[in-house]
Amino acid sequence: RVAASVPYTVQLPGIIGDRASLNLLCAFVGTPAAGKGAATKAAALAWPNTEILTRPIGSGQGIAEAFTKRSEKDALGAVIFDIPEVSALTALASNRESVLLPTLKSMAAMGEQLGQTNASKETSRNVAAHSYRGCLSVAVQPGHAAVLLDDDDAAVGEVDVVADLTR
């Protein structure tokens, strides 16, 4: 919630390559009933910034739509995508055509451009790089973390870290 409160214009300078976003993805890891969901609720009470939207996760296209400005009234603010159960993310990402995981990586890693250019303006979503603040909160049981850790070879070394945190 603190990261989501920082304006998207605040970024890390580009030491190597482009500047970096302060977007943040957090996985709360614990056994069932360990209080993973309670952490999210306590954070909302401790940091009650009402300008932060909290939304459930749906699709990569839905993430881009959340930041798409279709009229002057639409705000390009901060959104925290909350996933109270990692199995929901696993189910959504399991569709062969899903762009959910690549969109989450683009959002989190560098605040990259999001969306798709389609045949019609109504279904196109183009969100400029560094024009949004996106955060993700996901509750994870250690045995169900594969969706986060097995997505690409770069994450293989992180499996041991998650296992150590849960002992």
CNS distance restraints for C-alpha pairs under 8 A (distance, minus, plus):
assign (resid   1 and name CA) (resid   5 and name CA) 6.24 0.50 0.50
assign (resid   1 and name CA) (resid  43 and name CA) 6.94 0.50 0.50
assign (resid   1 and name CA) (resid  44 and name CA) 7.30 0.50 0.50
assign (resid   1 and name CA) (resid  47 and name CA) 6.65 0.50 0.50
assign (resid   1 and name CA) (resid  49 and name CA) 7.93 0.50 0.50
assign (resid   1 and name CA) (resid  52 and name CA) 7.75 0.50 0.50
assign (resid   1 and name CA) (resid  80 and name CA) 7.63 0.50 0.50
assign (resid   2 and name CA) (resid   6 and name CA) 6.82 0.50 0.50
assign (resid   2 and name CA) (resid  47 and name CA) 7.28 0.50 0.50
assign (resid   3 and name CA) (resid  22 and name CA) 6.75 0.50 0.50
assign (resid   3 and name CA) (resid  23 and name CA) 6.86 0.50 0.50
assign (resid   3 and name CA) (resid  24 and name CA) 6.85 0.50 0.50
assign (resid   3 and name CA) (resid 135 and name CA) 7.62 0.50 0.50
assign (resid   4 and name CA) (resid  23 and name CA) 7.37 0.50 0.50
assign (resid   4 and name CA) (resid  52 and name CA) 6.72 0.50 0.50
assign (resid   4 and name CA) (resid  78 and name CA) 5.58 0.50 0.50
assign (resid   4 and name CA) (resid  79 and name CA) 6.95 0.50 0.50
assign (resid   4 and name CA) (resid  80 and name CA) 7.01 0.50 0.50
assign (resid   4 and name CA) (resid 133 and name CA) 6.04 0.50 0.50
assign (resid   4 and name CA) (resid 134 and name CA) 6.79 0.50 0.50
assign (resid   4 and name CA) (resid 135 and name CA) 6.45 0.50 0.50
assign (resid   5 and name CA) (resid  49 and name CA) 7.25 0.50 0.50
assign (resid   5 and name CA) (resid  52 and name CA) 6.95 0.50 0.50
assign (resid   5 and name CA) (resid  78 and name CA) 7.17 0.50 0.50
assign (resid   6 and name CA) (resid  10 and name CA) 6.86 0.50 0.50
assign (resid   6 and name CA) (resid 133 and name CA) 7.80 0.50 0.50
assign (resid   7 and name CA) (resid  77 and name CA) 7.91 0.50 0.50
assign (resid   7 and name CA) (resid  78 and name CA) 7.97 0.50 0.50
assign (resid   7 and name CA) (resid 133 and name CA) 7.06 0.50 0.50
assign (resid   8 and name CA) (resid  21 and name CA) 7.39 0.50 0.50
assign (resid   8 and name CA) (resid  22 and name CA) 7.55 0.50 0.50
assign (resid   8 and name CA) (resid  77 and name CA) 7.81 0.50 0.50
assign (resid   8 and name CA) (resid  78 and name CA) 7.89 0.50 0.50
assign (resid   8 and name CA) (resid 130 and name CA) 6.47 0.50 0.50
assign (resid   8 and name CA) (resid 131 and name CA) 6.08 0.50 0.50
assign (resid   8 and name CA) (resid 132 and name CA) 5.27 0.50 0.50
assign (resid   8 and name CA) (resid 133 and name CA) 5.08 0.50 0.50
assign (resid   9 and name CA) (resid 130 and name CA) 7.12 0.50 0.50
assign (resid   9 and name CA) (resid 131 and name CA) 7.24 0.50 0.50
assign (resid  10 and name CA) (resid  21 and name CA) 7.58 0.50 0.50
assign (resid  10 and name CA) (resid  22 and name CA) 7.44 0.50 0.50
assign (resid  11 and name CA) (resid  19 and name CA) 6.56 0.50 0.50
assign (resid  11 and name CA) (resid  20 and name CA) 5.65 0.50 0.50
assign (resid  11 and name CA) (resid  21 and name CA) 5.03 0.50 0.50
assign (resid  11 and name CA) (resid  22 and name CA) 6.00 0.50 0.50
assign (resid  12 and name CA) (resid  19 and name CA) 5.60 0.50 0.50
assign (resid  12 and name CA) (resid  20 and name CA) 4.96 0.50 0.50
assign (resid  12 and name CA) (resid  21 and name CA) 6.43 0.50 0.50
assign (resid  12 and name CA) (resid  22 and name CA) 7.28 0.50 0.50
assign (resid  13 and name CA) (resid  18 and name CA) 7.53 0.50 0.50
assign (resid  13 and name CA) (resid  19 and name CA) 4.68 0.50 0.50
assign (resid  13 and name CA) (resid  20 and name CA) 6.56 0.50 0.50
assign (resid  14 and name CA) (resid  18 and name CA) 4.56 0.50 0.50
assign (resid  14 and name CA) (resid  19 and name CA) 3.77 0.50 0.50
assign (resid  14 and name CA) (resid  20 and name CA) 6.60 0.50 0.50
assign (resid  15 and name CA) (resid  19 and name CA) 7.39 0.50 0.50
assign (resid  19 and name CA) (resid 110 and name CA) 7.74 0.50 0.50
assign (resid  20 and name CA) (resid 109 and name CA) 7.78 0.50 0.50
assign (resid  20 and name CA) (resid 110 and name CA) 5.05 0.50 0.50
assign (resid  20 and name CA) (resid 111 and name CA) 6.79 0.50 0.50
assign (resid  21 and name CA) (resid 108 and name CA) 7.66 0.50 0.50
assign (resid  21 and name CA) (resid 109 and name CA) 7.47 0.50 0.50
assign (resid  21 and name CA) (resid 110 and name CA) 5.26 0.50 0.50
assign (resid  21 and name CA) (resid 111 and name CA) 5.02 0.50 0.50
assign (resid  21 and name CA) (resid 130 and name CA) 6.31 0.50 0.50
assign (resid  21 and name CA) (resid 133 and name CA) 7.87 0.50 0.50
assign (resid  22 and name CA) (resid 111 and name CA) 7.80 0.50 0.50
assign (resid  22 and name CA) (resid 133 and name CA) 7.35 0.50 0.50
assign (resid  23 and name CA) (resid 107 and name CA) 7.02 0.50 0.50
assign (resid  23 and name CA) (resid 108 and name CA) 5.20 0.50 0.50
assign (resid  23 and name CA) (resid 109 and name CA) 7.43 0.50 0.50
assign (resid  23 and name CA) (resid 110 and name CA) 7.70 0.50 0.50
assign (resid  23 and name CA) (resid 111 and name CA) 6.67 0.50 0.50
assign (resid  23 and name CA) (resid 133 and name CA) 5.63 0.50 0.50
assign (resid  23 and name CA) (resid 134 and name CA) 5.23 0.50 0.50
assign (resid  23 and name CA) (resid 135 and name CA) 5.50 0.50 0.50
assign (resid  24 and name CA) (resid 108 and name CA) 5.72 0.50 0.50
assign (resid  24 and name CA) (resid 134 and name CA) 6.89 0.50 0.50
assign (resid  24 and name CA) (resid 135 and name CA) 4.75 0.50 0.50
assign (resid  24 and name CA) (resid 136 and name CA) 6.45 0.50 0.50
assign (resid  25 and name CA) (resid 108 and name CA) 6.35 0.50 0.50
assign (resid  25 and name CA) (resid 135 and name CA) 5.44 0.50 0.50
assign (resid  25 and name CA) (resid 136 and name CA) 4.50 0.50 0.50
assign (resid  25 and name CA) (resid 137 and name CA) 6.13 0.50 0.50
assign (resid  26 and name CA) (resid 135 and name CA) 7.86 0.50 0.50
assign (resid  26 and name CA) (resid 136 and name CA) 5.98 0.50 0.50
assign (resid  26 and name CA) (resid 137 and name CA) 4.96 0.50 0.50
assign (resid  26 and name CA) (resid 138 and name CA) 6.35 0.50 0.50
assign (resid  27 and name CA) (resid 137 and name CA) 5.97 0.50 0.50
assign (resid  27 and name CA) (resid 138 and name CA) 4.86 0.50 0.50
assign (resid  27 and name CA) (resid 139 and name CA) 5.83 0.50 0.50
assign (resid  27 and name CA) (resid 140 and name CA) 6.36 0.50 0.50
assign (resid  28 and name CA) (resid  36 and name CA) 5.65 0.50 0.50
assign (resid  28 and name CA) (resid 137 and name CA) 7.41 0.50 0.50
assign (resid  28 and name CA) (resid 138 and name CA) 6.14 0.50 0.50
assign (resid  28 and name CA) (resid 139 and name CA) 4.81 0.50 0.50
assign (resid  28 and name CA) (resid 140 and name CA) 5.87 0.50 0.50
assign (resid  29 and name CA) (resid  36 and name CA) 6.86 0.50 0.50
assign (resid  29 and name CA) (resid 139 and name CA) 6.15 0.50 0.50
assign (resid  29 and name CA) (resid 140 and name CA) 4.78 0.50 0.50
assign (resid  29 and name CA) (resid 141 and name CA) 5.72 0.50 0.50
assign (resid  29 and name CA) (resid 142 and name CA) 6.47 0.50 0.50
assign (resid  29 and name CA) (resid 162 and name CA) 7.81 0.50 0.50
assign (resid  29 and name CA) (resid 165 and name CA) 7.88 0.50 0.50
assign (resid  29 and name CA) (resid 166 and name CA) 7.04 0.50 0.50
assign (resid  30 and name CA) (resid  34 and name CA) 5.62 0.50 0.50
assign (resid  30 and name CA) (resid  35 and name CA) 7.69 0.50 0.50
assign (resid  30 and name CA) (resid  36 and name CA) 6.62 0.50 0.50
assign (resid  30 and name CA) (resid 139 and name CA) 7.87 0.50 0.50
assign (resid  30 and name CA) (resid 140 and name CA) 6.49 0.50 0.50
assign (resid  30 and name CA) (resid 141 and name CA) 5.31 0.50 0.50
assign (resid  30 and name CA) (resid 142 and name CA) 6.61 0.50 0.50
assign (resid  30 and name CA) (resid 166 and name CA) 6.30 0.50 0.50
assign (resid  31 and name CA) (resid 141 and name CA) 5.43 0.50 0.50
assign (resid  31 and name CA) (resid 142 and name CA) 7.14 0.50 0.50
assign (resid  31 and name CA) (resid 166 and name CA) 7.97 0.50 0.50
assign (resid  32 and name CA) (resid 141 and name CA) 6.78 0.50 0.50
assign (resid  35 and name CA) (resid  39 and name CA) 6.36 0.50 0.50
assign (resid  36 and name CA) (resid  40 and name CA) 7.19 0.50 0.50
assign (resid  36 and name CA) (resid  84 and name CA) 7.98 0.50 0.50
assign (resid  36 and name CA) (resid 139 and name CA) 5.67 0.50 0.50
assign (resid  36 and name CA) (resid 140 and name CA) 7.84 0.50 0.50
assign (resid  37 and name CA) (resid  41 and name CA) 6.57 0.50 0.50
assign (resid  37 and name CA) (resid  84 and name CA) 6.16 0.50 0.50
assign (resid  37 and name CA) (resid 139 and name CA) 6.69 0.50 0.50
assign (resid  38 and name CA) (resid  42 and name CA) 5.99 0.50 0.50
assign (resid  39 and name CA) (resid  43 and name CA) 6.12 0.50 0.50
assign (resid  40 and name CA) (resid  44 and name CA) 6.42 0.50 0.50
assign (resid  40 and name CA) (resid 137 and name CA) 7.77 0.50 0.50
assign (resid  41 and name CA) (resid  45 and name CA) 6.48 0.50 0.50
assign (resid  42 and name CA) (resid  46 and name CA) 6.10 0.50 0.50
assign (resid  43 and name CA) (resid  47 and name CA) 5.84 0.50 0.50
assign (resid  43 and name CA) (resid  48 and name CA) 7.92 0.50 0.50
assign (resid  44 and name CA) (resid  48 and name CA) 5.24 0.50 0.50
assign (resid  44 and name CA) (resid  49 and name CA) 7.90 0.50 0.50
assign (resid  51 and name CA) (resid  77 and name CA) 7.73 0.50 0.50
assign (resid  51 and name CA) (resid  78 and name CA) 7.53 0.50 0.50
assign (resid  52 and name CA) (resid  77 and name CA) 7.37 0.50 0.50
assign (resid  52 and name CA) (resid  78 and name CA) 5.40 0.50 0.50
assign (resid  52 and name CA) (resid  79 and name CA) 5.87 0.50 0.50
assign (resid  52 and name CA) (resid  80 and name CA) 7.14 0.50 0.50
assign (resid  53 and name CA) (resid  78 and name CA) 6.35 0.50 0.50
assign (resid  53 and name CA) (resid  79 and name CA) 4.75 0.50 0.50
assign (resid  53 and name CA) (resid  80 and name CA) 6.16 0.50 0.50
assign (resid  54 and name CA) (resid  79 and name CA) 5.73 0.50 0.50
assign (resid  54 and name CA) (resid  80 and name CA) 4.72 0.50 0.50
assign (resid  54 and name CA) (resid  81 and name CA) 5.82 0.50 0.50
assign (resid  54 and name CA) (resid  82 and name CA) 6.58 0.50 0.50
assign (resid  55 and name CA) (resid  79 and name CA) 6.99 0.50 0.50
assign (resid  55 and name CA) (resid  80 and name CA) 6.26 0.50 0.50
assign (resid  55 and name CA) (resid  81 and name CA) 4.94 0.50 0.50
assign (resid  55 and name CA) (resid  82 and name CA) 6.04 0.50 0.50
assign (resid  56 and name CA) (resid  81 and name CA) 5.44 0.50 0.50
assign (resid  56 and name CA) (resid  82 and name CA) 5.20 0.50 0.50
assign (resid  56 and name CA) (resid  83 and name CA) 6.22 0.50 0.50
assign (resid  57 and name CA) (resid  62 and name CA) 7.83 0.50 0.50
assign (resid  57 and name CA) (resid  63 and name CA) 7.58 0.50 0.50
assign (resid  57 and name CA) (resid  81 and name CA) 5.65 0.50 0.50
assign (resid  57 and name CA) (resid  82 and name CA) 6.52 0.50 0.50
assign (resid  57 and name CA) (resid  83 and name CA) 6.43 0.50 0.50
assign (resid  57 and name CA) (resid  89 and name CA) 7.67 0.50 0.50
assign (resid  58 and name CA) (resid  62 and name CA) 6.04 0.50 0.50
assign (resid  58 and name CA) (resid  63 and name CA) 7.49 0.50 0.50
assign (resid  58 and name CA) (resid  92 and name CA) 7.05 0.50 0.50
assign (resid  58 and name CA) (resid 100 and name CA) 7.98 0.50 0.50
assign (resid  59 and name CA) (resid  63 and name CA) 6.37 0.50 0.50
assign (resid  59 and name CA) (resid  92 and name CA) 7.10 0.50 0.50
assign (resid  59 and name CA) (resid  98 and name CA) 7.20 0.50 0.50
assign (resid  59 and name CA) (resid  99 and name CA) 7.05 0.50 0.50
assign (resid  59 and name CA) (resid 100 and name CA) 5.20 0.50 0.50
assign (resid  60 and name CA) (resid  64 and name CA) 6.47 0.50 0.50
assign (resid  60 and name CA) (resid  98 and name CA) 7.20 0.50 0.50
assign (resid  60 and name CA) (resid  99 and name CA) 5.09 0.50 0.50
assign (resid  60 and name CA) (resid 100 and name CA) 3.97 0.50 0.50
assign (resid  60 and name CA) (resid 101 and name CA) 7.34 0.50 0.50
assign (resid  60 and name CA) (resid 102 and name CA) 7.74 0.50 0.50
assign (resid  60 and name CA) (resid 103 and name CA) 5.33 0.50 0.50
assign (resid  60 and name CA) (resid 104 and name CA) 7.32 0.50 0.50
assign (resid  60 and name CA) (resid 115 and name CA) 7.78 0.50 0.50
assign (resid  61 and name CA) (resid  65 and name CA) 6.10 0.50 0.50
assign (resid  61 and name CA) (resid  99 and name CA) 7.47 0.50 0.50
assign (resid  61 and name CA) (resid 100 and name CA) 7.59 0.50 0.50
assign (resid  61 and name CA) (resid 115 and name CA) 6.31 0.50 0.50
assign (resid  61 and name CA) (resid 116 and name CA) 7.64 0.50 0.50
assign (resid  61 and name CA) (resid 125 and name CA) 7.63 0.50 0.50
assign (resid  62 and name CA) (resid  66 and name CA) 6.20 0.50 0.50
assign (resid  63 and name CA) (resid  67 and name CA) 7.03 0.50 0.50
assign (resid  63 and name CA) (resid 103 and name CA) 7.65 0.50 0.50
assign (resid  64 and name CA) (resid  68 and name CA) 6.23 0.50 0.50
assign (resid  64 and name CA) (resid 114 and name CA) 5.58 0.50 0.50
assign (resid  64 and name CA) (resid 115 and name CA) 5.04 0.50 0.50
assign (resid  64 and name CA) (resid 125 and name CA) 6.20 0.50 0.50
assign (resid  64 and name CA) (resid 126 and name CA) 7.31 0.50 0.50
assign (resid  64 and name CA) (resid 127 and name CA) 6.61 0.50 0.50
assign (resid  65 and name CA) (resid 115 and name CA) 7.59 0.50 0.50
assign (resid  65 and name CA) (resid 125 and name CA) 6.15 0.50 0.50
assign (resid  66 and name CA) (resid  79 and name CA) 7.68 0.50 0.50
assign (resid  67 and name CA) (resid  75 and name CA) 7.86 0.50 0.50
assign (resid  67 and name CA) (resid  76 and name CA) 5.52 0.50 0.50
assign (resid  67 and name CA) (resid  77 and name CA) 7.37 0.50 0.50
assign (resid  67 and name CA) (resid 127 and name CA) 6.50 0.50 0.50
assign (resid  67 and name CA) (resid 132 and name CA) 6.68 0.50 0.50
assign (resid  68 and name CA) (resid  74 and name CA) 7.90 0.50 0.50
assign (resid  68 and name CA) (resid  76 and name CA) 7.17 0.50 0.50
assign (resid  68 and name CA) (resid 125 and name CA) 6.12 0.50 0.50
assign (resid  68 and name CA) (resid 126 and name CA) 6.67 0.50 0.50
assign (resid  68 and name CA) (resid 127 and name CA) 5.88 0.50 0.50
assign (resid  69 and name CA) (resid  74 and name CA) 5.30 0.50 0.50
assign (resid  69 and name CA) (resid  75 and name CA) 6.75 0.50 0.50
assign (resid  69 and name CA) (resid  76 and name CA) 6.57 0.50 0.50
assign (resid  70 and name CA) (resid  74 and name CA) 6.41 0.50 0.50
assign (resid  76 and name CA) (resid 131 and name CA) 7.37 0.50 0.50
assign (resid  76 and name CA) (resid 132 and name CA) 6.17 0.50 0.50
assign (resid  77 and name CA) (resid 132 and name CA) 6.11 0.50 0.50
assign (resid  77 and name CA) (resid 133 and name CA) 6.50 0.50 0.50
assign (resid  78 and name CA) (resid 132 and name CA) 6.41 0.50 0.50
assign (resid  78 and name CA) (resid 133 and name CA) 4.66 0.50 0.50
assign (resid  78 and name CA) (resid 134 and name CA) 5.81 0.50 0.50
assign (resid  78 and name CA) (resid 135 and name CA) 7.86 0.50 0.50
assign (resid  79 and name CA) (resid 133 and name CA) 6.58 0.50 0.50
assign (resid  79 and name CA) (resid 134 and name CA) 5.21 0.50 0.50
assign (resid  79 and name CA) (resid 135 and name CA) 6.32 0.50 0.50
assign (resid  80 and name CA) (resid 134 and name CA) 6.02 0.50 0.50
assign (resid  80 and name CA) (resid 135 and name CA) 4.61 0.50 0.50
assign (resid  80 and name CA) (resid 136 and name CA) 5.44 0.50 0.50
assign (resid  80 and name CA) (resid 137 and name CA) 7.06 0.50 0.50
assign (resid  81 and name CA) (resid 134 and name CA) 7.64 0.50 0.50
assign (resid  81 and name CA) (resid 135 and name CA) 6.16 0.50 0.50
assign (resid  81 and name CA) (resid 136 and name CA) 4.71 0.50 0.50
assign (resid  81 and name CA) (resid 137 and name CA) 6.24 0.50 0.50
assign (resid  82 and name CA) (resid 136 and name CA) 5.92 0.50 0.50
assign (resid  82 and name CA) (resid 137 and name CA) 4.84 0.50 0.50
assign (resid  82 and name CA) (resid 138 and name CA) 6.08 0.50 0.50
assign (resid  83 and name CA) (resid  88 and name CA) 7.23 0.50 0.50
assign (resid  83 and name CA) (resid  89 and name CA) 7.24 0.50 0.50
assign (resid  83 and name CA) (resid 136 and name CA) 7.67 0.50 0.50
assign (resid  83 and name CA) (resid 137 and name CA) 5.99 0.50 0.50
assign (resid  83 and name CA) (resid 138 and name CA) 4.56 0.50 0.50
assign (resid  83 and name CA) (resid 139 and name CA) 6.42 0.50 0.50
assign (resid  84 and name CA) (resid 137 and name CA) 7.78 0.50 0.50
assign (resid  84 and name CA) (resid 138 and name CA) 5.81 0.50 0.50
assign (resid  84 and name CA) (resid 139 and name CA) 5.15 0.50 0.50
assign (resid  85 and name CA) (resid  89 and name CA) 7.54 0.50 0.50
assign (resid  85 and name CA) (resid 138 and name CA) 6.69 0.50 0.50
assign (resid  85 and name CA) (resid 139 and name CA) 5.31 0.50 0.50
assign (resid  85 and name CA) (resid 140 and name CA) 6.52 0.50 0.50
assign (resid  86 and name CA) (resid  90 and name CA) 6.39 0.50 0.50
assign (resid  86 and name CA) (resid 138 and name CA) 6.19 0.50 0.50
assign (resid  86 and name CA) (resid 139 and name CA) 5.82 0.50 0.50
assign (resid  86 and name CA) (resid 140 and name CA) 5.31 0.50 0.50
assign (resid  86 and name CA) (resid 141 and name CA) 7.58 0.50 0.50
assign (resid  86 and name CA) (resid 144 and name CA) 6.99 0.50 0.50
assign (resid  86 and name CA) (resid 145 and name CA) 7.36 0.50 0.50
assign (resid  87 and name CA) (resid  91 and name CA) 6.14 0.50 0.50
assign (resid  87 and name CA) (resid 144 and name CA) 7.10 0.50 0.50
assign (resid  88 and name CA) (resid  92 and name CA) 6.23 0.50 0.50
assign (resid  89 and name CA) (resid  93 and name CA) 5.99 0.50 0.50
assign (resid  89 and name CA) (resid 147 and name CA) 7.45 0.50 0.50
assign (resid  90 and name CA) (resid  94 and name CA) 6.02 0.50 0.50
assign (resid  90 and name CA) (resid 147 and name CA) 5.65 0.50 0.50
assign (resid  91 and name CA) (resid  95 and name CA) 7.48 0.50 0.50
assign (resid  92 and name CA) (resid  98 and name CA) 7.35 0.50 0.50
assign (resid  92 and name CA) (resid 100 and name CA) 7.46 0.50 0.50
assign (resid  93 and name CA) (resid  98 and name CA) 5.77 0.50 0.50
assign (resid  93 and name CA) (resid  99 and name CA) 7.56 0.50 0.50
assign (resid  93 and name CA) (resid 100 and name CA) 5.98 0.50 0.50
assign (resid  93 and name CA) (resid 101 and name CA) 6.50 0.50 0.50
assign (resid  93 and name CA) (resid 147 and name CA) 7.87 0.50 0.50
assign (resid  94 and name CA) (resid  98 and name CA) 7.17 0.50 0.50
assign (resid  99 and name CA) (resid 103 and name CA) 5.99 0.50 0.50
assign (resid 100 and name CA) (resid 104 and name CA) 6.17 0.50 0.50
assign (resid 101 and name CA) (resid 105 and name CA) 6.25 0.50 0.50
assign (resid 101 and name CA) (resid 151 and name CA) 7.87 0.50 0.50
assign (resid 102 and name CA) (resid 106 and name CA) 6.15 0.50 0.50
assign (resid 103 and name CA) (resid 107 and name CA) 6.03 0.50 0.50
assign (resid 103 and name CA) (resid 114 and name CA) 6.86 0.50 0.50
assign (resid 104 and name CA) (resid 108 and name CA) 5.98 0.50 0.50
assign (resid 105 and name CA) (resid 109 and name CA) 5.59 0.50 0.50
assign (resid 106 and name CA) (resid 110 and name CA) 6.35 0.50 0.50
assign (resid 106 and name CA) (resid 111 and name CA) 6.20 0.50 0.50
assign (resid 106 and name CA) (resid 112 and name CA) 5.22 0.50 0.50
assign (resid 106 and name CA) (resid 113 and name CA) 7.29 0.50 0.50
assign (resid 106 and name CA) (resid 114 and name CA) 7.14 0.50 0.50
assign (resid 107 and name CA) (resid 111 and name CA) 4.72 0.50 0.50
assign (resid 107 and name CA) (resid 112 and name CA) 5.85 0.50 0.50
assign (resid 107 and name CA) (resid 113 and name CA) 7.77 0.50 0.50
assign (resid 107 and name CA) (resid 114 and name CA) 7.18 0.50 0.50
assign (resid 107 and name CA) (resid 134 and name CA) 6.57 0.50 0.50
assign (resid 108 and name CA) (resid 134 and name CA) 7.12 0.50 0.50
assign (resid 108 and name CA) (resid 135 and name CA) 7.22 0.50 0.50
assign (resid 110 and name CA) (resid 130 and name CA) 7.94 0.50 0.50
assign (resid 111 and name CA) (resid 129 and name CA) 5.59 0.50 0.50
assign (resid 111 and name CA) (resid 130 and name CA) 5.11 0.50 0.50
assign (resid 111 and name CA) (resid 131 and name CA) 7.87 0.50 0.50
assign (resid 111 and name CA) (resid 132 and name CA) 7.48 0.50 0.50
assign (resid 111 and name CA) (resid 133 and name CA) 7.85 0.50 0.50
assign (resid 112 and name CA) (resid 128 and name CA) 7.35 0.50 0.50
assign (resid 112 and name CA) (resid 129 and name CA) 4.40 0.50 0.50
assign (resid 112 and name CA) (resid 130 and name CA) 6.50 0.50 0.50
assign (resid 113 and name CA) (resid 126 and name CA) 7.26 0.50 0.50
assign (resid 113 and name CA) (resid 127 and name CA) 5.58 0.50 0.50
assign (resid 113 and name CA) (resid 128 and name CA) 4.84 0.50 0.50
assign (resid 113 and name CA) (resid 129 and name CA) 4.10 0.50 0.50
assign (resid 113 and name CA) (resid 130 and name CA) 7.54 0.50 0.50
assign (resid 114 and name CA) (resid 125 and name CA) 7.54 0.50 0.50
assign (resid 114 and name CA) (resid 126 and name CA) 6.04 0.50 0.50
assign (resid 114 and name CA) (resid 127 and name CA) 5.03 0.50 0.50
assign (resid 114 and name CA) (resid 128 and name CA) 6.80 0.50 0.50
assign (resid 114 and name CA) (resid 129 and name CA) 7.19 0.50 0.50
assign (resid 115 and name CA) (resid 124 and name CA) 7.29 0.50 0.50
assign (resid 115 and name CA) (resid 125 and name CA) 4.67 0.50 0.50
assign (resid 115 and name CA) (resid 126 and name CA) 4.83 0.50 0.50
assign (resid 115 and name CA) (resid 127 and name CA) 6.14 0.50 0.50
assign (resid 116 and name CA) (resid 124 and name CA) 5.59 0.50 0.50
assign (resid 116 and name CA) (resid 125 and name CA) 5.23 0.50 0.50
assign (resid 116 and name CA) (resid 126 and name CA) 6.09 0.50 0.50
assign (resid 117 and name CA) (resid 123 and name CA) 7.83 0.50 0.50
assign (resid 117 and name CA) (resid 124 and name CA) 4.75 0.50 0.50
assign (resid 117 and name CA) (resid 125 and name CA) 6.32 0.50 0.50
assign (resid 117 and name CA) (resid 126 and name CA) 6.84 0.50 0.50
assign (resid 118 and name CA) (resid 123 and name CA) 6.09 0.50 0.50
assign (resid 118 and name CA) (resid 124 and name CA) 4.90 0.50 0.50
assign (resid 119 and name CA) (resid 123 and name CA) 7.54 0.50 0.50
assign (resid 119 and name CA) (resid 124 and name CA) 7.43 0.50 0.50
assign (resid 120 and name CA) (resid 124 and name CA) 6.33 0.50 0.50
assign (resid 127 and name CA) (resid 131 and name CA) 7.06 0.50 0.50
assign (resid 140 and name CA) (resid 144 and name CA) 6.56 0.50 0.50
assign (resid 140 and name CA) (resid 145 and name CA) 6.17 0.50 0.50
assign (resid 141 and name CA) (resid 145 and name CA) 6.63 0.50 0.50
assign (resid 142 and name CA) (resid 162 and name CA) 7.17 0.50 0.50
assign (resid 142 and name CA) (resid 163 and name CA) 6.90 0.50 0.50
assign (resid 142 and name CA) (resid 166 and name CA) 7.06 0.50 0.50
assign (resid 145 and name CA) (resid 149 and name CA) 6.27 0.50 0.50
assign (resid 146 and name CA) (resid 150 and name CA) 5.17 0.50 0.50
assign (resid 146 and name CA) (resid 151 and name CA) 7.69 0.50 0.50
assign (resid 147 and name CA) (resid 151 and name CA) 6.24 0.50 0.50
assign (resid 149 and name CA) (resid 155 and name CA) 5.30 0.50 0.50
assign (resid 149 and name CA) (resid 156 and name CA) 6.45 0.50 0.50
assign (resid 149 and name CA) (resid 158 and name CA) 6.92 0.50 0.50
assign (resid 149 and name CA) (resid 159 and name CA) 6.42 0.50 0.50
assign (resid 150 and name CA) (resid 155 and name CA) 6.50 0.50 0.50
assign (resid 150 and name CA) (resid 156 and name CA) 6.66 0.50 0.50
assign (resid 151 and name CA) (resid 155 and name CA) 7.27 0.50 0.50
assign (resid 152 and name CA) (resid 156 and name CA) 7.50 0.50 0.50
assign (resid 155 and name CA) (resid 159 and name CA) 7.32 0.50 0.50
assign (resid 157 and name CA) (resid 161 and name CA) 7.70 0.50 0.50
assign (resid 158 and name CA) (resid 162 and name CA) 6.57 0.50 0.50
assign (resid 159 and name CA) (resid 163 and name CA) 6.35 0.50 0.50
assign (resid 160 and name CA) (resid 164 and name CA) 6.14 0.50 0.50
assign (resid 161 and name CA) (resid 165 and name CA) 6.32 0.50 0.50
assign (resid 162 and name CA) (resid 166 and name CA) 6.59 0.50 0.50
assign (resid 163 and name CA) (resid 167 and name CA) 6.81 0.50 0.50
